[in-house]
Amino acid sequence: MSSSSGERSSCLAGESYSAKSGDREILAVVLGGVASFEIDGIIRNATMISPLDLQPSFGFGDRLGLATPGHIAAVRGTKFAPVFAQQSVRENARTGRTPQQVMDDARRAVEDAGWDAPWGADADHLKTIDDIPPFIAAGYTFFTVDPGEYVDNAADSDSPDALRGKTAAYDWDELSALYLCDDDEQAWGRFDTETLMRAAAKYGKAIQHAVDMFRRLSEVKDGFDFEVSVDETDSPTTPAEHFFIANELTRRGVKFTSLAPRFIGRFEKGVDYIGDLTALDAELARHAMVTAHFGRYKLSLHSGSDKFSVYPLLARYWGDRIHVKTAGTSYLEALRVLAKYETDLFERIYALGRERYESDRKTYHVSAQLDLLPDTSDLPALLDDFHAREVLHVTYGSALAQFGKEIKAALVKHDDAYFDGLQAHFEKHLGLLEGES
């Protein structure tokens, strides 16, 4: 656990302790009987877990605790700083894992692979201040705040009278001076009174919640990456609204490393982008002008798995100033192994997925339809079908609750196939993000 003295945490045999980087003597006393080379490894890994700041970075969510070796093989030699431990509060609830368990699984794989470069640990989609403590205790370095519940999507279509009512408490002299005095058209647009009221009504409470979360984190931890995410909302974030969010966070003292707007089109789980790619291209160009204007944070793409048609656009507009999050696609690669080598188990998972889909999908933006699932005996091919991928993706919690031990045992049995599949899958992601054609 990090402290004001710059200490970081590590864990051995399930017991947490603190150690200053390089303080071998103290560690030797605390861990009496532990060999010198093991202490060196603990110090090295404790040091390597760190905020990644503005380095290009890539988040590898691992819902099973077995995927990090494949992630390491894929990211090694690329420009991306990896986030090997990344799980949201929602995922913790559905997988039955704690933040500490997620961290321990990632740390163990890092040690086994001899990874000796900086890596991060993302406490993803934190919604309340009460969500923070277990991630602090486990040594996370990256905190993604999701104030989506405070975003007022209705503000996009509210009448001017309704907007005035929703923003009556704001200091309009101050906001007018900040946003209405520039007559020049900017690349992200220009505010007038109505569009400013819409932005303030839509995001005002969400921004204040993000400010509150940042201040609480700053009270209990030094040196962390902070991301604000509004991607899981019904209404897209316009480039002008992106500017409003970034500007309000900045002037209120929030030091954010990355920001995740909600883009036009649909970024659904585990499948490629759905929408007009030409329109998205033009919209991303305007968002890129916003990030370039501030010049001090990364653009973050959530639900970033398998967005192969979008990655070249991200590479073009943001280059190194980017963070991409993936999660469920590693689980789907695990199911691909089962579909090939453990067909009985896979068929039971698939049957449960069809049964649980309508219930489990409620907190996700997905559009798969059960009546469009393919009728095929080629089980691995299901992992390439849009509807089957989404059904399997969002029912992971039900599958792990019922078959978790069997799934993990099967992946250990076929660990070479899982490793190879993950490496190839993420090399495709990372290559496109590095600008490969």
N, C-alpha and C positions, 0 to 999 in steps of 0.2 A: 504494500500500500504506500502510495506517495505521501510525503509529508512536506511541511514547509522547509525542512532541511534537505530536500531533494532525495529522500530515501525512496526506494522502490521495493515492491514485494516480490517474493518468490515462494515456492511451496515445495516441500519435500515430505513424502509419506503422509500427505494429508494435513500437515501442520504448517500454518502460515507464520511467517516471521518477516522482519524488516531488516534490510541491509543497505548500507551506503555503498555505492559503487566503488569497488576496489578495496573495501575494508576487509581484507582476508582474515586479519587477526580476530576481529569480533565474530565473524562467521565461524571461525575454527572453534571458538569457545561455545557459541550457541549450538553448533552442530557437532559437538564432540564425537569423534569416531569416524567422521566422514572424511574420505580420502581427499588429498590436496587437489587432485585433478578434477574431482567432482565439485569442489568449492569453486575452482576456476570456471567450470561450466555454468554453475549457478550464477556467478557474478556476471559472466559474459551475457547470459540470456536475460538476467534482470536488467542489464544496461541496454540491451538491444530493444526491449519493449519501450517505446518512446512515442511522444507526439511526432507526427510526420509532417506537420506544417504544410507548406505549399508544394512539397514533392508530388509528382503524379502518383496516384495511389489507387489500389484496387482491393475491394472487400470480398473475401471468400467466406460466405456463410457456410457453416458445416453443421447440419442438424443431427448428425450421427456421431460426431467425434472421431471419425475415421478418414476424413477426406484430406486433411492437411498435407500428408506426404505427396499426393498428386498435385495439390495446389503449389507446393514448393517446387516441384519439378517443372511446372508450367511457367512460374513467374521468375525463376532463376535466369539471370542474364538479360532480363528486360529492364526498361527504365522505371517500372512501377514499384513503389514501396508497398509491400503487402499488408493487409489487415487480416491476420490469420484467425483471430478470435472475433467473431461478429455474430451477435444474436440479439433479437429484440425481446422485449418483455412478452409480447404475444407468442413468439417462438418458444421462449422458455416455458411458458404455460402449456403449450401443446406438446412439447417434447419431454416435459418432466425433468429438464436439466436446469441446474442453477448457473448463474454467471460464473461462479468459481469452477464448476465442472467444465464449462466451455473453455475457460482460460486454461485449466490444467491439461485438457486434451490437446489444445493447440501448443502449449509450452512443451509438452512431452514430445510431440512430433517435431517441433523445431530443434530440440536437443538431439533427437535421434538422427535427424538429417544433417546436423552440423551447420544449420543456418546461422550466419554470423553478421548479418546486416540488420539495420533497424526494421522493426515491424510494429504494427499497431493492434489495438484491441478495442473494438467498437461496441459501446453500449447503445444499441440501436433502437430508434423510435421510443425514446423515453417520453412519457406523456405527463407525468406528475413528479413533483419533488420527492414524493415517497418512493418513486422508482429508482432513485439515484444510489442510496447507500450500499446495496449489495454489489453494485458494479465498482464503486469506489473501493470497497473492501477487497475485491478480487484483483485490483490493480489495473483496471481499464484506463486507456489513455485517450480515447476518442468518444465523445458523447454527442449523440444525435438526438436533438430535441424535436418532437413532433407535436406542434401546437394545432394540428388540423381540426381538432374539435372546437377550436375558437375561431376558425375561419367562417365568415358569414357568406355562404355561397349565394344567398338570395340578393345580396347587394348588387350583383350583376344586372338584375332586372327591377330593382326597387324604383318606385317613383321618386322624384326629387323631394317631395314632402317626407316620404319615409326615410330617405337618406339624411335629410336635415335632422330628423328625430333621432336617428341612430348615432349621429356625430355631434349632437348638441353640446356634449361635455368637452369637446376638444378645443384647444386654443387655436381659433381660426386666424387670429392675427399672425401667430407664429407660423402656422402651416402655409398661409397665403404668402408670407415673406419667403418661405423656403421653396415653394413649388409653383407659384403663379406669377412670379416677377420676371421670368425669363421668356422673352418673346421669340427666341430662336427655336426652331423645330429640332429636337435631338433625334438621334437614330432610333431611340426607344419610344419616341412620341413626345407629346407636350401636354401637360395637364391643363385643363380648364376647371372651373369650379365644380362642375358635375363629376368629371372623371376623378378629381381629387377626393370628392366625398365618397365615391364608390370605392376607391382604394382604401381610404381610411376606415369606412364601415366594414369592408371585407376583411382587412388584415389587421386592423388596429388592436383588437383584443389578442390575436395570435402573437403579434409582435411583443405586446406587454408580457404575455406568458413566457415567451422565449427569453426576454430580459430577466424575468424573475428566476427562471431556471439557470441562466448563466451566472447571475449573482450568487445563487445558492452554491453552485459548483465552485465558484471562485473562493467561497468561504471555507471549503473543505479540501480543496486540491490545488496544487500549483502545477502549471505547465500541462495543458491538455488541448487537444483538438476539439473544437466546438462546431457542430453543424446544425443548421436550422432547415427543417424539411417541411414543405407544404405540398408534397407531391400527391399525397393520398386524399385529395379533395375532389369534389364534383366539378368544380369550375377551374379551367386553365388559368395560369398566372400570365398576364400580359407582360410584355417587356417593360412597360411603364410601371406596372405593379411590382415587377422584380426590382426596378430602381427604387421604388418607394420603400420596399422591405429592407433592401440593403442600406439605404440612406438612414432610415429610422433606427435600425440596429446599430449602425456606426455612430450616429450622434448621441445614442444612449449608452455608449461605452462598451458595447458587446464586441469582443474580439472573436469573430467567427472565422473558421478556417475554410468552410464550404457552405454552400447554400443549394438546396434542391427545390427548384420551382416545379409546378405542375405544368407540363408542356401540352400543346394541342395534340389531338389524336389519342390513341390508347396504348399505354405501356403496361400490358397485362403480364401476368407471371409466367415465366418459362417459355415464352413464344416471342417471335419477332414483332416489330412495331406494326400497329394497325392504324392506317390513316394515309393521308396524302403526303407522300414524302417530299414533294416539291414545296408544298406549303410549310411543312416542318423545317425544311432547309432555310426558307426565307425568315421564318420566325426565330430559328436558332441564331441566325446572323444578327438579329436585333438584340437578342439576349446576350450574345457575345460582346456587343458594344457596351452593355451595362457592366459586365464583369471587367472589361478593359478599362472602363472609366474609373472604377474603384481600384483595380489593380492589386488587391490584397486578399483575395479569396478564390477558392476553386469552385468550378461548377460541378455539382454532384448529380449523378444520374442514379435514381433508385429504380427498382425492378429492372436492373440492368442486364439480367441474364438473357442471352440469346437475341439481343437487339442488333443483329449483324448488319442490317441495312442502315442503322443509325450510327454505328461506330465511326465510319469514315467522316461523317459530318462532325462528330465530336472532335476527332483528330484535326480536322481542318480549322475549326473555329477556336478550340481551346488548347490544342497542343499538349503542353505539360501541365496546364492549370486545370486538372480534372481529377475527379474521384468517381469511381463506378462501383456500385454495390450489386452483388449477386448473392443468392442464397439457395433457392429451391432447385436450381439447375444441378447442383452437386447431388442432391437427393434423387433427382431423375436419372442421373448417370448411375447411381447405385441400383435403381430399379432396372436399368438397362442390363446390368450384370445379372440380376435375378431372372429377368425375362429370358436370358440366354442359357443360364446354367441351373437355375432353381425354378423350373416352370410351375411346379405345384404351388410353391409359396407365392410366386408372382400372381398366379391366377386368383389366389385368395385375397391378396392385396387389391387387385383390380376389382374384384367383386365387392369388396368392402368400400372401395372408392366410389363405385356407382351408387351404392346404397347411401353413403354419407355425403355425397357431393352437394346436394341442395342445402343441407344444413351447414356444412363446413365452409362453403363459399361466401357466406354472408359478410365476412369482414375483408373480403378481397375483391379487387376489380378484375373479374374474369367473365368471359362470355361463352364458354363451352356449353354445348347442349348435349344432354344424355342421349337424345334420339338420333344424334348424328355421330355417335361413336361407331367406329368401323367394325364390321363383322369379319374378323380375320383370325386365322390360326397362327399367323406370323407374329408371335408375341413381341420380339424386339422392335418390329415395325410400329407398334403402338407408341413407342417413345418418340416417333417422328410425326405423329398425328396431332394436329392442333387440339382437338377436343380431348383426346386421351391424356395428353400432357397436362392440360389444365386440371382435369379431374384428378389425376394422380398427384399433381402438385399441391393442391389446396387440401387434400385429405391426408396429408402426411401425419398430422397429429393422431387421427383415428388409427391409421396403420401402425404407428409406433406404439400406441397404447395397447394394441392387440397382438402385434407381431414383432415388437421391438427386439426382443432377444434373438428370435430366429433371423431377423434381417441382419443384425450385427454379426451373428455367428456365420451366416452365409457370406458376408462381405470379407470377413477374416479368412474364410476358406478360399475365397477367390480374390485375394487381395491384389494379385498381379493384374488381373483384368480390370479391377476398379481403378488401380493406379494408372494403368495405361489409358483407360477411357477418360479419366479426369484430366490427365496431362494433355491429351490431344484436344479435348473439348475447350480447355482454357487457353491453350496455345492459339486456337482460332480466335477467341475473344481478344486476347492481348495483342496478337499480330495486327488485327484490323485497327485496334486503338493506337497502335504505333505507326499506322499509316501504310501498312502493307496492303497490296491490292489482291 
